[in-house]
Amino acid sequence: MMQEFPFIEHLKQQGARENSINNIQSVLTTRFPQSDVQGVEHALESIQDLEYLSTLLLTAIDTPSVAAFLQKLNGSET
């Protein structure tokens, strides 16, 4: 099996991370169209952990408001 170059792996990880962030923003924007999700974008940009971003996507689906999502994000950010 051919080993991938570290740079290619990095690009894949970065793409997956950006996709996760976009998905979270899309969910929040769709669920709360009157809310400003710009603060969410800034908070998510610092997160590198893909598993944590996956967890946050589920949180976005179930959160009662953008403010509640941000509170959970800021309270449990790693």
Buried (B, 14 or more C-beta within 10 A) or exposed (E): EEEEEEEEEEEEEEEEBEEBBEBBBEBBBEBBEEBEBEBBBEBBEEBEEEEBBBEBBEBBEEBEEBEEBBEBBEEEEE
